[in-house]
Amino acid sequence: MNLTTDSLQGHAGWRWSLPQGDSVFVAQQGAQVLSWQTGGRERLYLSPTSACDGSTAIRGGIPVCFPQFNQRGTLPKHGFVRNMAWQLRAEQSQGADPVFELSDNAQTQALWPYPFKAQLKVLLGAQSLKVQLTVFNLGHQTLSFTGALHTYFAVNQIDQVTLHGQVNQPEWNAVNDTHHACLGQLSFKTEFDRVYDVLTEKQPTWVLQDGPQQLNITQSDSWGQSVVWNPGADRCSQLADMPALGYQRMLCVEAARVTSFIEVPPSQQWEAWQQFTV
């Protein structure tokens, strides 16, 4: 594997590539995938104004939200692992599939007093990327948590984008707190924040159509839900780490568990993934 240490927009991390040119960059902070290039195009959005000093979460790429989704609990927003330094586990990495790891420590115990280990495997293929999260319960109590792979996709112009999938599945519109059945084709003209119960046997889970560019987005059954989010103009103007027009260049399609807990018994593990294919 041609993995090398590198930096991207001031974020230290690791980069590797395939012979045909596909490449990926993972930041040490949060083991956050910040870049995935395939077909001569960057597929992930990274805010050019995101802080790079480790003082706050990185806006863009694929943040790992654990052990809490958003502010649905007493922990920091989206948990704490996205703000911590992960380690490359070279001895567990094979080929183009490196493994990154974070174990509980004094800092995590002060926030969430449970022994655990989290591993993120990033599998780069030809015109595909798969991100796999595994949580190990190292303690004597059942772990209960929520979370997400909070993926930011790069798009050319948000009002020209459509997202297809999950027709007739339950949809919670978090902007106005209403519940409907998903129409199956989504478009984005204003702030958009919705949670879907995902019917994964109908593959692919989502199809992102950005002009002539199409991206298939799938996820494991173990997530159970998806979140689709774009802040829109007004909300984006309130985000200090995004340009005023940044909302026009991104769409989040997240593999998530929002409204119910994932539970991992002692000495057991939980595994979940999200995959993208051009």
C-alpha positions in Angstrom: 0.0 0.0 0.0 1.4 3.4 -1.0 0.1 5.1 2.1 2.0 8.2 3.1 1.6 10.9 5.7 0.3 14.2 4.2 -1.9 17.2 5.0 -5.0 18.7 3.4 -6.1 22.2 4.1 -3.9 22.1 7.2 -5.3 18.8 8.5 -2.6 16.2 9.2 -3.3 12.7 8.0 -2.7 9.9 5.5 -3.2 9.7 1.8 -3.1 6.7 -0.5 -4.2 5.9 -4.1 -4.8 3.2 -6.7 -2.8 2.7 -9.9 -5.6 4.2 -12.0 -5.6 7.4 -10.0 -8.4 7.0 -7.4 -7.2 8.4 -4.1 -8.4 9.0 -0.5 -7.2 11.2 2.4 -8.0 10.5 6.0 -7.3 13.1 8.8 -5.8 12.0 12.1 -8.5 14.0 13.8 -11.5 11.8 14.0 -10.2 9.4 11.4 -12.2 11.6 9.1 -12.1 10.9 5.4 -11.7 14.4 3.9 -11.1 13.6 0.2 -12.1 10.8 -2.2 -11.2 11.4 -5.8 -12.4 9.1 -8.6 -13.1 9.7 -12.3 -11.0 12.9 -12.1 -13.4 14.5 -9.7 -13.5 15.2 -5.9 -16.6 13.5 -4.5 -16.6 14.9 -0.9 -17.2 18.4 0.2 -14.7 20.0 2.6 -15.4 23.5 3.8 -12.5 25.9 2.9 -13.1 27.8 6.1 -13.2 24.8 8.5 -10.8 25.1 11.5 -7.6 23.1 11.2 -6.2 23.5 14.7 -8.1 20.6 16.3 -10.1 23.0 18.4 -13.4 22.0 16.8 -14.9 19.5 14.5 -13.9 19.5 10.8 -16.8 20.6 8.6 -16.9 18.2 5.7 -15.8 14.8 4.5 -17.1 11.9 6.5 -17.3 12.7 10.2 -17.7 9.7 12.6 -20.5 10.7 15.0 -20.3 8.5 18.2 -21.6 7.8 20.8 -24.3 10.4 20.3 -26.1 11.8 17.3 -26.5 15.6 17.2 -27.6 17.0 20.5 -29.9 14.1 21.4 -28.2 13.5 24.8 -25.8 15.1 27.3 -22.6 14.6 25.4 -21.0 17.2 23.0 -22.8 17.5 19.7 -22.4 14.4 17.6 -20.3 12.8 20.4 -16.6 13.2 20.9 -14.6 10.9 18.7 -14.6 13.3 15.7 -12.5 15.7 17.8 -9.9 13.2 18.9 -6.7 11.9 17.4 -7.0 8.3 16.0 -4.1 6.0 15.4 -3.2 4.1 12.2 -3.1 0.3 13.1 -0.5 -0.7 10.5 -0.5 -4.4 11.7 -4.2 -4.7 10.9 -4.1 -2.9 7.6 -4.1 -4.9 4.4 -3.6 -3.8 0.9 -5.4 -0.5 0.2 -7.6 -1.0 3.4 -6.0 0.8 6.4 -7.5 0.5 9.8 -7.7 3.5 12.2 -8.4 3.1 15.9 -9.4 5.0 19.0 -9.7 3.4 22.5 -11.2 4.9 25.6 -8.8 7.0 27.7 -9.0 9.6 30.5 -10.5 12.2 28.1 -13.3 9.9 26.9 -13.9 8.4 30.4 -14.6 11.9 31.7 -17.3 12.3 29.1 -18.6 8.7 28.8 -17.4 6.3 31.5 -17.4 3.1 29.4 -14.4 1.0 28.2 -14.6 0.7 24.4 -12.6 0.5 21.2 -13.6 2.0 17.9 -12.1 1.0 14.6 -12.6 2.6 11.2 -11.6 0.7 8.0 -11.4 2.7 4.8 -11.6 0.5 1.7 -10.7 2.2 -1.5 -11.7 0.4 -4.7 -11.9 1.3 -8.4 -14.7 3.9 -8.5 -15.8 2.9 -5.0 -15.3 3.7 -1.4 -16.5 1.8 1.7 -16.2 3.1 5.2 -16.7 0.5 8.0 -17.1 1.4 11.6 -16.7 -1.3 14.4 -17.4 -0.6 18.0 -16.0 -3.1 20.6 -17.5 -3.3 24.1 -14.6 -3.9 26.4 -16.5 -3.4 29.6 -19.1 -5.3 31.8 -22.1 -3.2 30.9 -24.1 -3.0 27.7 -23.1 -0.1 25.6 -26.0 2.0 24.3 -25.4 4.8 21.8 -26.5 6.5 18.6 -24.3 7.8 15.8 -23.7 8.3 12.1 -21.3 8.5 9.2 -22.1 12.1 8.5 -21.0 12.1 4.8 -20.8 15.4 2.9 -20.9 14.9 -0.8 -19.6 17.6 -3.2 -22.2 18.7 -5.8 -22.1 21.3 -8.6 -25.3 23.2 -7.6 -27.6 22.0 -5.0 -30.8 23.2 -6.6 -30.0 21.1 -9.7 -29.4 17.9 -7.6 -32.0 15.1 -7.0 -31.8 12.2 -4.6 -33.7 9.0 -5.3 -34.6 6.1 -3.0 -36.7 4.9 -0.1 -40.1 5.4 -1.8 -42.9 5.1 0.8 -40.5 4.6 3.7 -41.2 6.7 6.9 -39.8 10.2 6.7 -39.4 12.6 9.6 -39.0 16.2 8.5 -36.9 17.7 11.4 -37.3 21.3 10.1 -41.0 21.4 10.8 -41.4 18.2 12.9 -43.8 16.5 10.5 -44.0 12.8 9.5 -44.8 11.6 6.0 -44.0 8.7 3.6 -41.0 9.4 1.4 -42.0 10.3 -2.2 -38.8 8.6 -3.5 -37.3 11.7 -5.3 -35.9 14.5 -3.2 -35.0 18.0 -4.4 -33.4 20.8 -2.4 -34.6 24.4 -2.6 -34.5 25.4 1.1 -33.2 24.0 4.4 -33.6 20.3 4.3 -33.2 18.0 7.4 -35.0 14.6 7.3 -34.6 11.2 8.8 -35.6 8.0 7.0 -36.1 4.5 8.1 -34.1 2.6 5.5 -35.3 -0.3 3.5 -31.8 -1.6 2.5 -33.0 -4.7 0.6 -34.0 -2.4 -2.2 -30.5 -1.6 -3.5 -29.0 0.9 -3.9 -30.3 2.7 -0.9 -29.9 6.2 -2.5 -29.0 7.4 -6.0 -27.5 10.9 -6.0 -28.0 12.6 -9.4 -25.8 15.7 -10.0 -26.3 16.7 -13.6 -24.8 13.8 -15.7 -23.0 12.5 -12.6 -24.6 9.6 -10.7 -23.5 8.1 -7.4 -25.0 5.1 -5.7 -25.0 5.2 -1.9 -25.6 2.0 0.2 -25.4 1.1 3.8 -25.6 -1.9 6.2 -28.8 -2.9 7.8 -27.2 -2.3 11.2 -27.6 1.5 10.8 -31.3 1.3 10.3 -31.8 5.0 9.3 -30.5 7.6 6.9 -30.3 11.4 7.3 -30.4 13.8 4.4 -29.3 17.3 5.2 -28.6 20.6 3.5 -28.6 23.8 5.6 -30.0 26.1 3.0 -29.0 29.8 2.6 -30.3 31.1 6.0 -28.9 28.3 8.2 -25.6 28.3 6.3 -25.1 32.0 7.0 -25.1 31.1 10.7 -22.3 28.5 10.4 -19.0 30.2 11.1 -17.0 27.3 9.4 -18.8 27.4 6.1 -18.8 30.1 3.3 -22.1 31.9 2.8 -22.7 30.0 -0.4 -21.2 26.7 0.8 -24.6 25.1 1.0 -24.8 25.2 -2.8 -21.8 22.8 -3.1 -22.8 20.1 -0.7 -25.4 17.5 0.4 -25.2 15.2 3.4 -26.5 11.7 3.0 -25.7 10.0 6.3 -25.9 6.4 7.4 -27.3 6.8 10.9 -29.1 5.7 14.0 -31.0 8.7 15.4 -34.3 7.7 17.2 -33.4 4.4 18.8 -30.3 3.1 20.6 -27.7 0.7 19.3 -26.9 -1.8 22.1 -23.7 -3.9 22.3 -23.5 -6.5 25.1 -20.3 -7.0 27.1 -17.4 -8.5 25.1 -19.4 -8.1 21.8 -18.9 -5.8 18.9 -21.1 -3.9 16.4 -20.2 -3.2 12.8 -21.8 -0.9 10.3 -20.8 0.5 6.9 -21.6 3.0 4.2 -20.5 2.5 0.6 -20.3 4.7 -2.5 -20.1 3.6 -6.1 -19.8 5.6 -9.3 
